[in-house]
Structure formats: C-alpha cells, structure tokens
C-alpha cells in the first residue's frame, strides 16, 4: 500500500530536560479539516492525519507523545520550551504547524507497522 509521503519535522517535548528534541521523518501527511467539515457539516478537532511507517523511519529511533509539535516540512529551528508552538506558527503559519492530539500505534506486519498521529 503506497501513500504519498513527504519530509516533516517532529518536535518531541522532553519534560525532564525542558527542551524540544527535533526529528526529521518521512510521513504521509493529509490535511483533514476540509474533508471532516464536508462529511459532517462541522469541523472536527483534528486538522491533520499523519502516518509514519516503520519501513520509512524506524519506529524505535524517535519519541512521540500527545502535545508534541509537527511542521509539515523539514525545518532546523531550535524552539523554546515554553513558546514553541507560537514560535513555529509565527514563522511557518498556522496551516503548516500542528500540535499532536492523538497517537495510535499499529503493529500488523513489518510492512504495515506505523504510527498514526492526529493533530490540531
């Protein structure tokens, strides 16, 4: 199964060290805000659906949790712990930056193993 993929940047919030750890990943990225609004008549909470497949990025080489940040392209910015989302949205725009709302891990077989991220 092939999904269109692109480079994204994940900022994982390391609460122990009070920093964001940056990861560049290959992922399937889909803006779902218009699709959800058209289907239900109202806007859903998730604006983006992101799938990171094990065949593209080893699922054990990065951490991801609810509250982490995503930019839908590769960036190299260092961001502050307290104002990271604001800094990214000011630089890249609200339509390119997201906060992870849900994390689901799917383990079927090697080829289909992936993490699905819902983001707002």
C-alpha positions as CSV (number, residue, x, y, z in Angstrom):
1,X,0.0,0.0,0.0
2,X,1.5,3.3,-1.1
3,X,0.7,6.6,0.5
4,X,2.1,10.0,-0.8
5,X,4.9,10.9,1.6
6,X,6.9,14.0,2.5
7,X,9.5,15.1,5.0
8,X,8.1,16.5,8.2
9,X,9.7,17.8,11.4
10,X,8.6,16.4,14.8
11,X,9.4,18.3,18.0
12,X,9.2,16.0,21.0
13,X,8.7,17.8,24.3
14,X,11.3,16.4,26.7
15,X,9.7,17.3,30.0
16,X,12.7,16.0,32.1
17,X,15.2,18.4,30.4
18,X,12.7,21.1,29.5
19,X,13.7,21.1,25.8
20,X,12.2,20.1,22.4
21,X,14.0,17.3,20.6
22,X,13.8,17.6,16.9
23,X,13.4,14.7,14.5
24,X,13.1,14.7,10.7
25,X,10.8,12.0,9.5
26,X,9.2,10.7,6.3
27,X,5.5,10.6,6.7
28,X,2.1,10.5,4.9
29,X,0.6,13.9,5.7
30,X,-3.0,14.7,5.0
31,X,-4.9,17.9,5.9
32,X,-8.3,16.6,7.1
33,X,-10.1,19.8,8.2
34,X,-11.9,20.4,4.9
35,X,-12.8,16.7,4.5
36,X,-14.2,16.4,8.0
37,X,-16.2,19.6,7.6
38,X,-17.7,18.4,4.3
39,X,-18.6,15.0,5.7
40,X,-20.2,16.0,9.0
41,X,-21.2,19.7,8.4
42,X,-19.0,20.7,11.4
43,X,-15.2,20.9,11.9
44,X,-13.7,18.0,13.7
45,X,-10.9,18.5,16.2
46,X,-8.1,17.0,14.1
47,X,-6.9,19.2,11.3
48,X,-4.3,16.7,10.1
49,X,-3.7,13.0,9.9
50,X,-0.1,11.9,9.8
51,X,1.1,8.3,9.3
52,X,4.8,7.4,9.9
53,X,5.5,3.9,8.6
54,X,8.2,1.6,10.0
55,X,9.6,0.9,6.5
56,X,10.4,4.7,6.2
57,X,11.5,5.5,9.7
58,X,12.4,3.0,12.4
59,X,9.7,3.5,15.0
60,X,12.2,3.0,17.8
61,X,14.5,5.8,16.8
62,X,12.3,8.7,18.0
63,X,9.7,9.5,20.7
64,X,6.3,10.9,20.1
65,X,3.5,11.8,22.5
66,X,0.3,13.8,22.7
67,X,1.3,17.5,22.9
68,X,4.4,17.2,20.7
69,X,4.6,19.6,17.7
70,X,4.7,18.9,13.9
71,X,5.8,21.2,11.0
72,X,4.7,19.7,7.6
73,X,8.1,20.2,6.1
74,X,11.8,19.8,7.1
75,X,13.0,22.7,9.3
76,X,16.0,23.1,11.5
77,X,14.8,25.6,14.1
78,X,15.6,25.4,17.7
79,X,12.5,26.4,19.7
80,X,11.9,27.5,23.3
81,X,10.3,25.1,25.7
82,X,7.5,27.4,26.8
83,X,6.6,29.1,23.5
84,X,7.5,26.5,20.8
85,X,4.1,26.3,19.1
86,X,3.8,30.1,18.9
87,X,7.3,30.5,17.5
88,X,6.7,27.9,14.8
89,X,3.3,29.3,13.9
90,X,4.7,32.8,13.6
91,X,7.4,31.6,11.3
92,X,5.7,28.9,9.2
93,X,2.0,29.8,9.6
94,X,-0.9,28.1,11.3
95,X,-1.6,25.9,8.3
96,X,1.8,24.3,8.4
97,X,2.2,23.8,12.2
98,X,0.3,21.4,14.4
99,X,0.1,20.1,17.9
100,X,-0.4,16.3,18.3
101,X,-3.8,15.5,19.7
102,X,-3.6,11.6,19.5
103,X,-1.1,8.9,19.0
104,X,-2.1,5.4,17.8
105,X,0.4,2.6,17.2
106,X,-0.4,-0.1,14.7
107,X,1.6,-3.3,14.6
108,X,0.4,-5.8,11.9
109,X,3.4,-6.9,10.0
110,X,6.7,-5.3,9.1
111,X,5.4,-3.5,6.0
112,X,2.2,-2.1,7.5
113,X,3.5,-1.2,11.0
114,X,3.0,2.5,11.6
115,X,2.1,5.3,14.0
116,X,-0.9,7.4,13.3
117,X,-0.9,11.0,14.6
118,X,-4.0,13.2,14.8
119,X,-3.1,16.9,15.1
120,X,-4.8,20.2,15.7
